């Protein structure tokens, strides 16, 4: 609705209403973080103005001293955060304060459980930003004017279902946020409380965070306060050190300061797991401060998520999420890179084609890998925490970053038949240390689930020989293994593909016996092939099985059955190929089939073997009803 004063009432986006309700209740126990979030947003707005002023100096003309100011009114119960940054237009205020543009918001909200402790961690991953104001305020007023416009707007809401917006007069650019504090939160309308919070949360910000200078009263000779003259304009002073943290020497920065700066750049409430702060001098000059988070963000598995480092050039902010400095599989890394070698008017397009950026990307990638390698070696418990959160995205590395494939392979962790547990805790180095005598390959199997992989009939002969097998069940695993050909001179072998070559371990007598069995079973194998001709390329005896009657095997260079299914489910065309059905000549079912003279019954048994083999490796039957019918028929015949 619109009134004479052009005040318009609009509704919040549904996701905003949900997030507001959950956040206010989940984060109230840590409510002071609202100030960190609002100062952080104000700092970003000032950074963005400073960047735009490089090409348009007039933006700073009327107010060149960039800052954030905090003021309060104890009697009125209000707290104000005011910046002279880029400001917002009416459309930007509606978009930024009334909607959440992040992709995956709906899925994120679905993850919330109603458990306040768990939800507070998730909400912290999402980044609470401006909405954190409603943790302590029952009404929030935002007055803002964009730097390149004359018209200002006032946005106001009580944090329920709607907000109002109207045009106003505002003499200066930037954004002023006034919090009307809840009765229980008047503690934040206090000078010393606010100063301590700024020091705690925002000391590292490169923009001055100012508060009104405390003026102590003067006393006469008898100890009585002198009558004050007419109050002059307030005198402001910086409460924080106002020096960009990454420009300071590592020896000057405490762990607490590093942790708080991480929360500033990431908007994550949890503390980082590790960080690396380095200044590079020489052919290229830049400073980097890289963080490994302790928790995965809700949208980590989306390769199109916003990612990258905050980019500064000669201490001037250039852009958020500069993705050119790290490969996609390192999209979890947060931090800052500040270069002396790039132009101040650098764009995302220029970054993609700059040789200096290529060199920095290579060095920063190596630094992250070195950080992880050191953690894996010296702090294995911390590394396991990292792997549990980010392992699946690291698995993209061998295909994304072929030049660092060996370093990435050393960081990989697997579930294996050594433990048979689903937890991925075993490294390739540990696997090699445990390799059986005479073993020259690293064996692995991929299936839809851990249990399917663990119980696959393909593992029977390998377990018997004491060969450890990597048990892969993450969807990324088959793609990852296609890029890992060998490790430390050992080739990888998919146990569901091609021939498992154990001939070197067999005696001449065993080889001869196997050849005789194959010759004896040739008529049976030919009969089975004629029944299953549309489904299999070949029926042959197996070296893989010791207990199961049959299994399906694809060619050494063919696409795996699991990858084929994934591509088919995605609607993609896959090359035509049929698996081989391998049968165990020592199994009673196979021996029974060899004696079967009833062709109809033989065909039912052959189909059952094929369908059983399909199910055992995690596949789905095209015609489950026919499978059940055949199974019932065989059971009736056996009991007759």
Secondary structure by P-SEA (a helix, b strand, c coil): ccccccbbbbbccaaaaaaaaaaaaaacccccaaaaaaaaaaaaaaaaaaaaacccccccccccccbbbbbbbcccbbbbbbbccccccaaaaaaacccccccaaaaaaaaccccaaaaaaaaaaaccccccccccccbbbbbbbcccccbbbbbbcccccbbbbbbbbbccbbbbbbbcccccccccccaaaaaaaaaacccccccccccccbbbbbbccccccccccccccbbbbbccccccccccccccccaaaaaaaaaaaccccccccccccccccccccbbbbbbbbcccccccccccccccccccccccccccccccccccccccccbbbbbccccccccaaaaaccaaaaaaaaaaaaaaaaaaaaaaaccaaaaaaaaaccaaaaaacccccccaaaaaaaaccccccccccccccccaaaaaaacccccccccccccccaaaaaacccaaaaaaabbbbbbbcccaaaaaaaaccccccbbbbccccccccccccccaaaaaaaaaaaaaaaaaaaaaaaaaccccccccccccccccccccccccccccaaaaaaaaaacccccbbbbbbbbccccaaaaaaaacccaaaaaaaaaaaaaaaaaaaccccccaaaaaaaaaaaaaaaac
